């Protein structure tokens, strides 16, 4: 417990006196954006980073717990996609005065929900495209464009984002995915901090084995 205060996921500003970093969950107004406890963005507003998110499409942005989202990150939702199986891609149906109803959903190149796992670090000015699924513990490099799925505990970067390396070997990755530290209570996580921040990965491996 720091400064006599326990971590509180309902607090908007977790750094006293600093407004440009917020816990996202307590600020969300859009029912199609679902964010877990303690995920934060380096900004004073989150929903402005979610673009083309139109209610008539119904796609969801789902973000897990303890994610770290840098300044300038953009989540592009399915409303950015235009009909591509016709002569024109112009979206008459979205604009006032044009005599066109909403196309059938099967005529729009919809990619489904965008899903970000837990403990994901998204670097500055990265762009997450519609339908991307990013696994637990992944790291997204700054200025990357993520248009396909990212495996857990991998590091990707570039435009389009490509695998740079895996953070850990297969055994340690599997242990972490089983352990799911982000699902534990605040008290348990506080007690786990020395393990979660330990750079001796062999010690971490053995302790996880003992706990599972």
C-alpha positions as CSV (number, residue, x, y, z in Angstrom):
1,X,0.0,0.0,0.0
2,X,1.6,3.2,-1.2
3,X,1.0,6.5,0.7
4,X,-1.6,4.8,2.8
5,X,-3.9,4.1,-0.2
6,X,-4.8,0.7,-1.8
7,X,-5.1,0.5,-5.6
8,X,-8.6,1.5,-6.7
9,X,-9.8,0.6,-10.3
10,X,-12.6,3.1,-9.9
11,X,-10.2,6.1,-9.7
12,X,-9.8,8.0,-12.9
13,X,-6.4,9.7,-12.1
14,X,-4.1,7.1,-10.5
15,X,-1.1,9.5,-10.4
16,X,-2.0,12.4,-7.9
17,X,-1.7,15.8,-9.6
18,X,-1.2,14.4,-13.1
19,X,-4.2,14.4,-15.4
20,X,-2.7,12.9,-18.6
21,X,-2.8,9.3,-17.4
22,X,-6.1,7.7,-16.6
23,X,-7.6,4.4,-15.7
24,X,-9.8,3.7,-18.7
25,X,-12.7,1.7,-17.2
26,X,-14.3,4.4,-15.0
27,X,-14.4,6.8,-18.0
28,X,-16.2,4.6,-20.5
29,X,-19.6,5.8,-21.8
30,X,-20.0,3.6,-24.9
31,X,-21.6,0.2,-24.0
32,X,-19.6,-1.4,-26.9
33,X,-16.3,-0.6,-25.3
34,X,-15.4,-3.0,-22.5
35,X,-12.2,-2.5,-20.5
36,X,-10.8,-4.4,-17.5
37,X,-9.6,-3.0,-14.2
38,X,-6.3,-1.0,-14.0
39,X,-5.8,-0.7,-17.8
40,X,-4.6,2.9,-18.5
41,X,-3.9,5.3,-21.3
42,X,-1.3,8.1,-21.3
43,X,-4.0,10.7,-22.1
44,X,-6.9,12.5,-20.4
45,X,-9.5,10.9,-22.6
46,X,-9.8,7.4,-24.0
47,X,-12.8,7.2,-26.3
48,X,-11.4,9.8,-28.7
49,X,-8.8,7.2,-29.5
50,X,-11.6,4.8,-30.8
51,X,-12.6,5.9,-34.3
52,X,-15.3,4.8,-36.8
53,X,-17.2,3.1,-34.0
54,X,-20.7,3.4,-35.3
55,X,-23.7,1.9,-33.3
56,X,-25.4,0.4,-36.3
57,X,-22.5,-2.0,-36.8
58,X,-22.4,-3.2,-33.3
59,X,-18.8,-4.2,-33.1
60,X,-17.1,-4.2,-29.7
61,X,-13.7,-3.1,-28.5
62,X,-12.7,-5.4,-25.6
63,X,-9.6,-4.7,-23.5
64,X,-8.4,-6.8,-20.6
65,X,-6.9,-5.9,-17.3
66,X,-3.6,-4.1,-16.6
67,X,-3.0,-3.0,-20.2
68,X,-0.7,0.0,-20.8
69,X,-1.7,2.2,-23.7
70,X,0.7,4.9,-24.8
71,X,-0.2,8.4,-26.2
72,X,-1.5,8.6,-29.7
73,X,-2.7,5.0,-30.0
74,X,-5.7,4.6,-32.3
75,X,-8.3,1.8,-32.3
76,X,-9.9,1.8,-35.8
77,X,-13.2,0.0,-35.7
78,X,-15.2,-1.6,-38.5
79,X,-17.0,1.5,-39.5
80,X,-13.8,2.6,-41.3
81,X,-14.3,-0.3,-43.9
82,X,-16.3,0.6,-47.0
83,X,-18.2,-1.8,-49.3
84,X,-15.7,-3.3,-51.7
85,X,-17.8,-5.7,-53.8
86,X,-19.5,-3.0,-55.8
87,X,-18.4,-0.5,-58.5
88,X,-17.9,2.3,-56.0
89,X,-16.7,2.3,-52.4
90,X,-18.4,5.7,-51.6
91,X,-20.5,5.3,-48.4
92,X,-23.7,7.1,-49.6
93,X,-25.7,5.5,-46.8
94,X,-23.7,7.4,-44.1
95,X,-24.2,10.9,-45.6
96,X,-27.2,13.1,-45.5
97,X,-29.4,13.5,-48.6
98,X,-28.3,10.3,-50.5
99,X,-31.0,7.8,-51.2
100,X,-29.3,4.7,-49.9
101,X,-30.1,2.4,-47.0
102,X,-27.5,0.6,-44.9
103,X,-26.1,-2.2,-47.0
104,X,-26.6,-5.8,-45.9
105,X,-23.9,-6.6,-43.3
106,X,-22.6,-9.4,-45.6
107,X,-21.7,-6.7,-48.2
108,X,-19.5,-4.9,-45.8
109,X,-16.0,-6.2,-45.1
110,X,-16.5,-6.5,-41.3
111,X,-13.8,-8.1,-39.3
112,X,-15.6,-8.6,-36.0
113,X,-14.7,-7.4,-32.5
114,X,-11.3,-6.1,-31.6
115,X,-10.0,-7.9,-28.6
116,X,-6.9,-7.0,-26.5
117,X,-5.8,-9.4,-23.8
118,X,-4.4,-8.7,-20.4
119,X,-1.1,-7.0,-19.5
120,X,-0.6,-5.8,-23.1
121,X,1.7,-2.9,-23.7
122,X,0.8,-0.8,-26.8
123,X,3.5,1.7,-27.8
124,X,3.1,5.3,-28.8
125,X,1.1,6.1,-32.0
126,X,0.4,2.4,-32.8
127,X,-2.8,1.7,-34.8
128,X,-5.0,-1.3,-34.1
129,X,-7.1,-2.2,-37.1
130,X,-10.6,-3.8,-36.9
131,X,-10.9,-7.4,-35.7
132,X,-7.4,-7.7,-34.5
133,X,-6.9,-10.0,-31.5
134,X,-3.8,-9.3,-29.3
135,X,-2.9,-12.0,-26.8
136,X,-2.0,-11.6,-23.1
137,X,1.4,-10.2,-22.4
138,X,2.1,-9.0,-25.9
139,X,4.1,-5.9,-26.7
140,X,3.2,-3.7,-29.7
141,X,6.0,-1.4,-30.9
142,X,5.6,2.3,-31.4
143,X,4.1,3.4,-34.7
144,X,3.1,-0.1,-35.6
145,X,-0.1,-1.0,-37.6
146,X,-1.7,-4.2,-36.3
147,X,-4.1,-5.8,-38.7
148,X,-3.8,-9.4,-37.8
149,X,-3.7,-11.5,-34.6
150,X,-0.8,-11.2,-32.2
151,X,0.2,-14.3,-30.2
152,X,0.5,-14.0,-26.4
153,X,3.9,-12.9,-25.0
154,X,5.3,-11.8,-28.3
155,X,6.8,-8.6,-29.5
156,X,5.6,-7.2,-32.8
157,X,6.4,-4.0,-34.6
158,X,6.2,-2.3,-38.0
159,X,3.7,-1.5,-40.7
160,X,2.3,-4.1,-41.0
161,X,3.3,-5.4,-37.6
162,X,5.4,-8.5,-37.7
163,X,6.8,-10.8,-35.1
164,X,10.2,-9.6,-33.8
165,X,10.6,-12.2,-31.1
166,X,8.9,-14.2,-28.4
167,X,9.3,-12.8,-24.9
168,X,9.8,-16.1,-23.2
169,X,10.2,-19.8,-24.1
170,X,7.2,-22.0,-24.6
171,X,7.2,-23.4,-21.1
172,X,7.3,-20.1,-19.3
173,X,4.7,-18.7,-21.6
174,X,2.4,-21.6,-20.9
175,X,3.0,-21.2,-17.1
176,X,2.1,-17.5,-17.3
177,X,-1.1,-18.2,-19.3
178,X,-2.1,-20.7,-16.7
179,X,-1.2,-18.6,-13.7
180,X,-3.2,-15.5,-14.9
181,X,-1.8,-13.1,-12.3
182,X,-4.2,-10.4,-13.5
183,X,-7.2,-12.4,-12.2
184,X,-6.0,-12.4,-8.6
185,X,-7.1,-10.1,-5.9
186,X,-5.3,-6.8,-5.2
187,X,-3.8,-8.2,-2.1
188,X,-2.4,-11.2,-3.9
189,X,-1.0,-9.1,-6.8
190,X,0.6,-6.8,-4.3
191,X,2.3,-9.8,-2.7
192,X,3.3,-11.1,-6.2
193,X,5.0,-7.9,-7.3
194,X,8.5,-9.1,-6.4
195,X,7.9,-12.2,-8.6
196,X,6.2,-10.3,-11.4
197,X,9.0,-7.8,-11.7
198,X,11.9,-10.3,-11.2
199,X,14.4,-10.5,-14.0
200,X,15.6,-13.9,-12.9
201,X,13.3,-15.8,-15.2
202,X,14.5,-19.2,-14.0
203,X,13.5,-18.3,-10.5
204,X,10.1,-17.1,-11.9
205,X,9.7,-20.4,-13.7
206,X,10.4,-22.5,-10.7
207,X,8.1,-20.4,-8.4
208,X,5.3,-20.5,-10.9
209,X,5.6,-24.3,-11.1
210,X,5.4,-24.5,-7.3
211,X,2.3,-22.4,-7.3
212,X,0.4,-24.1,-10.0
